[in-house]
């Protein structure tokens, strides 16, 4: 590969999401995997062997600091535990690395602001890793909305869920305040998607949740108020059958994205209808949104472009999540300060 058109990556953590992201870096047209690090002895080497067997010339470290000290690495993908994202993003930035940070970028808006300031000082690119936003099916949704087919958007409904398996219990073994629970895991998708098709931030939220003995939410539902009778309904859970969908209702019709988390082998489906009686179902080309995310981020770094997901987007999402958690805990409607 030509170094001027290739971004050199390090992966800072041996999390399960590497099953998708590690091959995406290997397969991306403008990226090269240089190293993986984990604090668990042998975990980095095991991750490489499991998800990229036969991949050569990739270093594996049992100390994340060694990865940050590697001058060959230009960018870091950060899939550590939610509560560690801010700390390790700042460490990576301090070493001059660009950072693709797995969602959520941080648990507080203040931490995101600190990351933003550090990135500006060091001149590096940082983006929150909502891979689904890079899937072309959402471009088609935007085309349909822009065409006026469903009129003015009045409500959005998002639904994300799956039954928790024993191997994933680490997601709910600590309180919401410490980064555990459904909100910080899949709820951030539900909130992010609910915000995507409105042209301004929500003004208030009302939510309710079920908690386990660790203080982690395992199910959560609520309503975002965007003013003027415009609402977004979100629902997510570790206690329901798998769903990853959203529905948009306008003044002249509605549409549904049936599989937001579409895997590379899945055929994306969008259905839409109008008040005039039109009913359509579109089966769209397959795509790997993990690889598209990696290629997008690398393109931004290599060619000085702004990422699709900005710091303002990350702060708005975090601000909304924090308000929703406050509402669920208090049982009260919570205004969202802008």
Buried (B, 14 or more C-beta within 10 A) or exposed (E): EEEEEBBBBBBBBBBEBBEBBBBBBBBBEBBBBBBBBBBEEEBBBBBBEEBBEEBEEBBBBBEBEBBBEBEEBBBBBBBBBBBBBBEBBBBBBEBEBBBBBBBBBBBBBEBBBBBBEBBEEBEBBBBBBBBBBBBBBBEBBEEBBEEEBBBEBBBBBBBBBBEBEEEEEEBBEBBBEBBBBBBBBBBBBBBBBBBBBBEEBBBBBBBBBBBBEBBBBBBBBBBBBBEEEBBBBBBBBBEBEEBBBBBBBBEBBBBBBBBBBBEBEEEBBBBBBBEEEEEEEBEBEBBBBBBBBBBBBBBBBBEEEEBBBBBEBBBBBBBBBBBBBBBBBEEEBBEBEE
